[in-house]
Amino acid sequence: MTASPETLADSMLTRVNAARRAVDRRANASRPRLRRQRPAPPADPSAPKLEDTRETQSLKKVFHELGVTYRRYRSQIGGPVAPGLRAATDLFRAEPSLASLVAVAAILDQLDLLS
C-alpha cells in the first residue's frame, strides 16, 4: 500500500481520535457506588494533567491495536522482526507521541498491514 506520510499521519490521527472518544466515554461512564468514598487527596502539581493522560492513553490504545495486527501477521508468516520496527516501538514506548506512532505505522504499512 505504502501511503504517503501525510495520508498515513491523517489515518493515525483519525484512529487516535476514535480511541480518544472511547477513553473519554469510559472515563465519564457512571457506576453505582458500592460504598462511600473518601475525599480525594489534593492534586500533585507535578502530575500530568488529565488531558495529557487521556491523550497518552489513546495513543497507547492505537499502538496496542497495531501490535495485535503485527503479532497476528508474524504468527502466520514467521521470520524475523521487520527492520526498524523494534527501534520505532522502543521510541514510542519511551515518548508516546503521534509522530512516533506514525513511524511504527509506516513500517506496518510497508508490510501492507494497514489496509
C-alpha positions as CSV (number, residue, x, y, z in Angstrom):
1,M,0.0,0.0,0.0
2,T,2.7,2.5,1.0
3,A,0.6,5.6,1.7
4,S,2.1,9.0,1.7
5,P,3.3,10.3,5.1
6,E,0.5,12.9,5.2
7,T,-2.1,10.3,4.4
8,L,-0.6,7.9,7.0
9,A,-0.4,10.6,9.6
10,D,-4.1,11.6,8.9
11,S,-5.1,7.9,9.2
12,M,-3.3,7.5,12.5
13,L,-4.8,10.8,13.8
14,T,-8.3,9.5,12.9
15,R,-7.6,6.3,14.8
16,V,-6.2,8.2,17.8
17,N,-9.3,10.5,17.8
18,A,-11.6,7.5,17.8
19,A,-9.6,5.9,20.6
20,R,-9.8,9.2,22.5
21,R,-13.6,9.2,22.3
22,A,-13.6,5.6,23.7
23,V,-11.3,6.7,26.5
24,D,-13.5,9.7,27.3
25,R,-16.6,7.5,27.3
26,R,-15.0,5.1,29.7
27,A,-13.8,7.9,31.9
28,N,-17.2,9.5,32.0
29,A,-19.2,6.3,32.5
30,S,-21.2,6.2,35.7
31,R,-21.0,3.3,38.0
32,P,-23.1,2.6,41.1
33,R,-21.3,3.4,44.2
34,L,-20.8,0.4,46.5
35,R,-19.7,2.5,49.5
36,R,-18.9,6.0,50.4
37,Q,-15.6,7.1,49.1
38,R,-13.0,9.2,51.0
39,P,-12.3,12.6,49.6
40,A,-9.6,12.7,47.1
41,P,-6.2,13.9,48.2
42,P,-5.0,17.3,46.8
43,A,-3.7,17.1,43.3
44,D,0.1,16.8,42.9
45,P,1.2,19.9,40.9
46,S,3.9,17.9,39.1
47,A,1.5,15.2,38.0
48,P,0.4,15.2,34.3
49,K,-2.8,16.9,33.5
50,L,-5.9,14.8,32.8
51,E,-5.9,16.0,29.2
52,D,-2.3,14.7,28.7
53,T,-3.1,11.4,30.4
54,R,-6.1,10.7,28.2
55,E,-4.1,11.7,25.1
56,T,-1.4,9.2,26.1
57,Q,-4.0,6.5,26.8
58,S,-5.5,7.0,23.3
59,L,-2.1,6.8,21.6
60,K,-1.3,3.6,23.6
61,K,-4.6,2.1,22.6
62,V,-3.9,2.6,18.9
63,F,-0.3,1.3,19.4
64,H,-1.7,-1.8,21.1
65,E,-4.1,-2.4,18.2
66,L,-1.2,-2.1,15.7
67,G,0.7,-4.6,17.9
68,V,-2.1,-7.1,17.7
69,T,-2.2,-6.8,14.0
70,Y,1.6,-7.3,13.7
71,R,1.6,-10.2,16.0
72,R,-1.2,-11.9,14.0
73,Y,0.9,-11.3,10.9
74,R,4.0,-12.7,12.5
75,S,2.2,-15.8,13.7
76,Q,1.1,-16.6,10.1
77,I,4.3,-15.6,8.3
78,G,7.0,-16.2,10.8
79,G,10.5,-14.9,10.1
80,P,12.5,-12.1,11.7
81,V,11.1,-8.8,13.0
82,A,10.6,-6.2,10.4
83,P,13.7,-4.0,10.0
84,G,13.5,-0.8,12.1
85,L,10.3,-1.9,13.9
86,R,12.0,-2.6,17.3
87,A,13.7,0.8,17.3
88,A,10.4,2.5,16.3
89,T,8.4,0.7,19.0
90,D,11.1,1.5,21.6
91,L,10.9,5.2,20.7
92,F,7.2,5.2,21.0
93,R,7.3,3.5,24.4
94,A,9.9,6.0,25.7
95,E,7.9,9.0,24.5
96,P,4.4,8.3,23.2
97,S,3.5,10.8,20.5
98,L,1.7,10.9,17.2
99,A,5.0,11.2,15.3
100,S,6.4,8.1,16.9
101,L,3.1,6.3,16.3
102,V,3.3,7.2,12.7
103,A,6.8,5.9,12.5
104,V,5.6,2.5,13.7
105,A,2.6,2.6,11.4
106,A,4.9,3.4,8.4
107,I,6.7,0.1,8.9
108,L,3.5,-1.8,9.2
109,D,2.2,0.0,6.1
110,Q,5.2,-1.2,4.1
111,L,4.1,-4.8,5.0
112,D,0.5,-4.0,3.8
113,L,-0.9,-4.5,7.3
114,L,-2.9,-1.2,7.5
115,S,-5.4,-1.8,4.7
